[in-house]
Structure formats: structure tokens, C-alpha cells
Amino acid sequence: MVSSNDFKNGMTILYDGNIYKIMEFMHVKPGKGGAFVRTKLRNLRTGAVIDYTFNAAEKVEKAVIDKVEMQYLYDDGNALVFMDNDTYEQIELPYSLVEYEKQFLRENQNVNIEKYGNEIIGILLPDKVTLKVVECDPASKGSASSNQMKDAVLETGMTIKVPLFIESGEDIIISTDTGKYSSRA
């Protein structure tokens, strides 16, 4: 059990039968009445974000999330198939669980799978990934503005905005938080 006074960003807790990650928290001590902790929680099963207020020193159960390194093998059309690097056991994650993450995965890439007991919660992506540009307009020379962007299709099928100097066949670095171009690889 953990007290609401000891909350930290990124901590995972069990509350009302759900697993939540604490996105933000703020201790509030009003002039009248008791202190409380205002939080923003993300449900790890559904992805929904809620605001919730805990009483000061309210106890909740801490959720222990295990991270297992697995290799992304392939997309079978309905799910993504991963293999445990230690046991060679293969698991399938349905699109509904990895809808956002699948656009950053290339075959044979290692990722961490988050588990609560035997339940798979999701994929923990690295902050940045390197992907190949497979289609974009040719590079243009002599543009007056340096912040102009064009569309590029990546090897995963994702379309993003890239600077004009990027060409087909180049590897680029993408931020997984924002889904935006970061730099050349």
C-alpha cells in the first residue's frame, strides 16, 4: 500500500479494480478543511485519462508492472506477433491494444512489453525510433524559408511531415511521443 502523499509521476496504482499510471499530481492544502491530492490518471487497460482527487494520506495499492523484452516479428493482419528473447515463446497483441505503437515498429525490433501479472498492458516504446522514408517528393533547392515541410511515407506506412531536404531511401529519427520528425539518422 502507498499513501497519496507519496505519489510520484509515472507510479502505477490499483484503484477501483483498474490499473492507473499517475500522469500528474498536486498536493493541495486549502486554508479551510483537510489537505488533498489532485491527480491526473491514465487507465493502462483502456488508455482513458481521468482527473481524480484523493484525500491526504489515503492508501491505495501499488501495481507492480513487469517489463519483458520481446522482439517484434511480424503483422499477421489482425495482430502483431512478438517473441520472448529468453523463452522463444510467441504472443499476439491485437491491433486494439497497439494501434498507436504499431506505426513505429519495424520487424526484428526489440521492445519492452508491459505486463501486470499475466495480463499484457501494452508496449513501452523508446523515446525515438529510426525509420526509412520509402516515398516523398524530390528534394527542392533554393527555398527561401527553412521551415517548410512536405509529406513522407515511412516503411511502416505512417505519413509524417519532414523538411524539404529529406529524400526517399533516407533513415530519419521520429519522436514516439509526438509522432513527428526529429532529425536525420
C-alpha positions as CSV (number, residue, x, y, z in Angstrom):
1,M,0.0,0.0,0.0
2,V,1.1,3.5,-0.8
3,S,-0.1,6.8,0.7
4,S,-1.4,9.5,-1.6
5,N,1.2,11.8,0.0
6,D,3.9,9.6,-1.6
7,F,2.6,9.8,-5.2
8,K,5.2,10.3,-7.9
9,N,4.7,10.9,-11.7
10,G,4.9,7.5,-13.5
11,M,3.9,5.5,-10.5
12,T,1.3,2.8,-11.1
13,I,-1.6,2.1,-8.7
14,L,-4.6,-0.2,-8.4
15,Y,-7.8,1.8,-7.8
16,D,-11.5,0.7,-8.3
17,G,-10.3,-2.5,-9.9
18,N,-8.3,-0.7,-12.6
19,I,-4.6,-0.1,-13.2
20,Y,-3.7,3.5,-13.4
21,K,-0.4,5.4,-14.1
22,I,-0.1,8.7,-12.4
23,M,0.5,11.4,-15.1
24,E,0.4,14.4,-12.8
25,F,-0.3,15.1,-9.1
26,M,-0.5,18.1,-6.9
27,H,-0.7,18.4,-3.1
28,V,-3.3,21.0,-2.1
29,K,-3.6,22.5,1.4
30,P,-6.5,24.8,1.4
31,G,-7.0,27.4,4.2
32,K,-10.1,25.6,5.5
33,G,-10.6,21.9,5.5
34,G,-8.2,19.0,5.1
35,A,-5.4,18.6,2.6
36,F,-5.9,16.5,-0.6
37,V,-4.1,15.3,-3.7
38,R,-5.4,16.2,-7.1
39,T,-4.2,13.7,-9.8
40,K,-4.4,13.0,-13.5
41,L,-4.5,9.2,-14.0
42,R,-4.3,7.2,-17.2
43,N,-6.0,3.8,-17.3
44,L,-3.5,1.3,-18.6
45,R,-6.2,-1.0,-19.9
46,T,-8.3,1.5,-21.9
47,G,-5.9,4.5,-22.3
48,A,-8.6,6.8,-20.9
49,V,-7.3,9.8,-18.8
50,I,-9.3,10.9,-15.8
51,D,-8.9,13.5,-13.1
52,Y,-9.3,12.2,-9.5
53,T,-8.9,13.7,-6.1
54,F,-7.6,11.6,-3.2
55,N,-7.8,12.6,0.5
56,A,-4.4,13.3,2.1
57,A,-2.8,10.1,3.3
58,E,-5.4,7.9,1.6
59,K,-3.9,4.5,1.0
60,V,-4.1,2.7,-2.4
61,E,-2.5,-0.4,-3.6
62,K,0.7,-0.1,-5.7
63,A,0.6,-2.0,-9.0
64,V,3.8,-3.8,-10.0
65,I,4.2,-3.6,-13.8
66,D,6.8,-6.0,-15.2
67,K,8.7,-5.2,-18.4
68,V,9.7,-8.1,-20.6
69,E,12.0,-7.5,-23.6
70,M,10.5,-9.1,-26.8
71,Q,11.2,-9.0,-30.5
72,Y,8.6,-7.8,-32.9
73,L,8.4,-10.5,-35.6
74,Y,5.5,-9.6,-38.0
75,D,2.0,-8.3,-38.6
76,D,-0.5,-11.2,-39.3
77,G,-3.3,-8.9,-40.4
78,N,-5.2,-8.9,-37.2
79,A,-2.5,-8.7,-34.6
80,L,1.2,-8.1,-34.1
81,V,3.3,-11.1,-33.2
82,F,6.2,-10.8,-30.6
83,M,8.7,-13.4,-29.4
84,D,10.2,-13.5,-25.9
85,N,14.0,-13.2,-26.3
86,D,14.7,-15.7,-23.5
87,T,12.0,-18.4,-23.8
88,Y,11.2,-18.0,-27.6
89,E,7.5,-18.0,-26.7
90,Q,5.4,-16.1,-29.2
91,I,2.4,-13.9,-28.3
92,E,-0.1,-12.0,-30.4
93,L,-1.2,-8.5,-29.4
94,P,-4.5,-7.4,-31.1
95,Y,-4.5,-4.1,-33.1
96,S,-6.8,-2.6,-30.5
97,L,-4.1,-2.8,-27.9
98,V,-1.2,-1.5,-30.0
99,E,-3.0,0.8,-32.5
100,Y,-0.7,3.8,-31.9
101,E,2.5,1.9,-31.3
102,K,2.4,-0.3,-34.4
103,Q,3.2,2.7,-36.7
104,F,6.7,2.9,-35.0
105,L,7.6,-0.8,-35.2
106,R,9.9,-2.4,-37.8
107,E,10.4,-6.1,-38.0
108,N,13.0,-7.7,-35.7
109,Q,13.0,-4.6,-33.4
110,N,13.3,-5.2,-29.7
111,V,10.7,-3.5,-27.4
112,N,9.6,-3.8,-23.8
113,I,6.1,-5.4,-23.3
114,E,4.4,-4.2,-20.0
115,K,2.7,-6.9,-18.0
116,Y,0.6,-6.9,-14.8
117,G,0.7,-10.5,-13.7
118,N,-0.2,-12.5,-16.8
119,E,-2.1,-9.6,-18.4
120,I,-0.4,-7.7,-21.1
121,I,-0.9,-3.9,-20.7
122,G,0.9,-2.6,-23.8
123,I,4.2,-1.8,-25.4
124,L,6.7,0.6,-24.0
125,L,8.3,2.3,-27.0
126,P,11.7,4.0,-26.9
127,D,11.7,7.8,-26.9
128,K,12.8,7.9,-30.6
129,V,12.9,5.3,-33.4
130,T,14.7,5.2,-36.7
131,L,12.6,4.6,-39.8
132,K,13.3,4.6,-43.5
133,V,11.5,7.1,-45.9
134,V,10.0,5.0,-48.7
135,E,8.2,7.7,-50.6
136,C,8.3,11.5,-50.7
137,D,8.6,14.3,-53.3
138,P,12.2,15.0,-54.5
139,A,14.3,17.4,-52.5
140,S,13.9,21.0,-53.6
141,K,16.7,23.6,-53.7
142,G,16.6,27.3,-53.2
143,S,13.6,27.6,-50.9
144,A,13.6,30.9,-49.1
145,S,12.1,29.5,-45.9
146,S,13.9,26.8,-43.9
147,N,10.9,25.6,-42.0
148,Q,8.9,24.4,-45.0
149,M,7.7,20.7,-44.7
150,K,6.5,18.0,-47.1
151,D,4.7,14.7,-46.7
152,A,6.8,11.5,-46.5
153,V,5.6,7.9,-46.2
154,L,7.7,5.7,-43.9
155,E,8.4,2.0,-44.1
156,T,5.6,1.3,-41.6
157,G,3.0,3.0,-43.7
158,M,2.9,6.1,-41.5
159,T,2.8,9.5,-43.2
160,I,4.5,12.4,-41.5
161,K,5.8,15.9,-42.3
162,V,9.5,16.2,-43.0
163,P,11.8,19.1,-44.1
164,L,12.2,19.6,-47.8
165,F,15.8,18.3,-47.9
166,I,14.7,14.7,-46.9
167,E,14.7,12.2,-49.8
168,S,13.3,8.7,-50.4
169,G,15.6,6.0,-49.0
170,E,16.9,8.1,-46.1
171,D,16.7,7.0,-42.5
172,I,15.1,9.5,-40.2
173,I,14.5,9.7,-36.4
174,I,10.9,10.0,-35.2
175,S,9.8,11.0,-31.7
176,T,7.4,8.4,-30.5
177,D,5.7,10.8,-28.1
178,T,4.6,13.2,-30.8
179,G,4.9,11.2,-33.9
180,K,6.9,14.0,-35.5
181,Y,10.2,14.2,-37.4
182,S,13.2,14.7,-35.1
183,S,16.3,14.5,-37.3
184,R,18.3,12.6,-39.9
185,A,19.7,9.3,-38.7
